Amino acid sequence: MIVLQDVCKTYEMGDEVVRALDHANMHIRQGEFVGIIGPSGSGKSTLMNIIGCLDLATSGTYLLDGQPIEDYSENELAKVRNKKIGFIFQNFNLITKLTAEENVELPLIYQRIPMRERQERVEAALNRVGLWKRRHHKPTELSGGQQQRVAIARALVTRPSLFLADEPTGNLDSHTSEEIMDIFHELHEQSNTIVLITHDNDVAEQAARRIRIRDGHVSEVIDP
């Protein structure tokens, strides 16, 4: 499903060239649950942005479902992000003025899904994360764990082929983190593809396979 071949990403900072990704190679199959682990500044965010079609590599090839992403126009990339990828972020990225229900519905409005179908899909997604009864609450009226559940429901509702989670437990206490990871395990058991990016070894070890990134270099984690 995901193939990175010799992917490099460089940035110019004054006279210096920073190599955020250095000839990264990676294969992720349909239905896998993969944890990508690395410290701050290792290139995790850059890797996430490229996998999520939020940014393009400086060189190398990224194939998503067999299609080279660098050939896509900006409009085509936006469609890929909206339809194929469910994003889940550390800071939830919910719109504070909207209720939980409205936050989950928003990507379906962008997709021009009819109202009746939107309502059914939003209800199903919020029920799946156990928050249908809190659907009229705004993010400020929800706990951190509940906000992350809303964010997961928002990712679920578009029925993506890939869930891309960036430090999804980073702002949560240990008990709430376990609850969120349980949801990811359920999604994986239902044959969803999950790529979870984290700096936390305990979180990464819950994935079926782990990939390490350090100083822009990507390598498979092989258990002894």
JORA-V87739 format. One line per field, one symbol per residue. ss: DSSP state (H for helix, E for strand, C for the rest). phi: phi as a letter, one per 40 degrees, with the letter a starting at -180 (. if undefined). Layout:
# JORA-V87739
ss = ???
phi = ???
This chain:
# JORA-V87739
ss = CEEEEEEEEEEEECCEEEEEEEEEEEEECCCCEEEEECCCCCCHHHHHHHHCCCCCCCEEEEEECCEEHHHCCHHHHHHHHHHCEEEEECCCCCCCCCEHHHHHHHHHHHCCCCHHHHHHHHHHHHHHCCCHHHCCCEHHHCCHHHHHHHHHHHHHCCCCCEEEEECCCCCCCHHHHHHHHHHHHHHHHCCCEEEEEECCHHHHCCCCEEEEEECCEEEECCCC
phi = .bbbbfcbbbbcbgccbcbcbbfcbabbcdgcbbbbbacdgchdccccccdcgcabccagbbbbfgbcccccccccccccccbcbbcbbdcgfccccbcdcccccdcccccgcddccdccccccccccbgbdcbccccdccbcdccccccccccccccfccabbbbfcbcbbccccdccccdccccccccgccbbbbabcdcccccccabbbbafgcbaccbcc
